[in-house]
Amino acid sequence: MTASSEELASALRVPEFFIVGHPKSGTTALYEMLRRHPGVYMPDLKEPRFLAGDLRSRFQGAGGSERFPQTLEQYLALFADARPEQRAGEASPSYLRSRTAAGAIADLQPDARIIAILREPAGFLRSLHLELLQNHVETEKDLRKAIAAEALAPAGDGEQTSVALLRYTDRVHYVEQLRRYHDVFAPEQVLVLIYDDFRRDNEGTVRTVQRFLGIDDTHPIEPIEANPSVAVRSRRLDKLVRALYGGSTPAARAVKSAVRALTPERAGSDAFAAIRRKLIYARPADPDEDLMAELRSRFRGEVVALSEYLDRDLISLWGYEE
């Protein structure tokens, strides 16, 4: 950090822990469960993304990018309400994919605690594809075709255009991603979780995280399933609903007024979310087993390497035997 950045960081509250990813691997559920703990403060903005500087040009084109902090002062302001006795933290799944976030976090907070969650590659990419479709980032509904055409457009200023950015398979370099954090943090500062453990035992996994963060691990935990994978029935209808609810046109204001008139204030957004779930989203189709088998074959080497790196048999757990 520059001198002015160091002065700013010393004057404002700096987060002490970071949930760095991956997306679609339980990061949202973990964020929601942790922030209910009285000893934890996490901002309402779940994914500040600020410290993934190499990916920032990608975020600029995302819908609602103005919500994200653009300066260090704006970023640190997210933690201004944290009480002295609380652990402040944030959750940005892009930090694990980023090539620069680990170093940026270490510069900002050398004593940071890092939490990463890893998921079986084939299932992870399928779930990620569904989310990108839901968020209107991806337009190709066929996962096989989407992966075949996954190369992103050349990056803008501030990002190395010589490094190919792939929307899907770039995210499955698990060992490389973990090493970036182990290179700048001591082993006891990095906690690697496996998504299967989290799904099987929500409470036990959260207790492990609480002990890792040094907070009371006896506080009641409410299990949460957040951000489930869904299929989008109609992109046009979804865009229309988003525009009506998120826009500021007379028609949009009329729709929101009608929702507020029919529902309690706190339930308004929940009511609109329920409408979207019923009318727009559907249960995803069963996975293409041939494609899943191809992906498992493609990423077997990565799973073998990760098993050795973590000293855990993920080959059997994830079904990656020969």
PyMOL commands that set and color helices and strands:
alter all, ss='L'
color gray80, all
select helices_A, chain A and resi 3-11+27-34+53-60+65-67+72-77+94-97+101-108+121-134+143-148+169-172+174-182+187-189+195-200+202-213+235-246+250-262+265-279+289-298+300-310+314-317
alter helices_A, ss='H'
color red, helices_A
select strands_A, chain A and resi 17-21+40-41+87-91+113-118+190-194+231-232+281-282
alter strands_A, ss='S'
color yellow, strands_A
deselect
rebuild
show_as cartoon
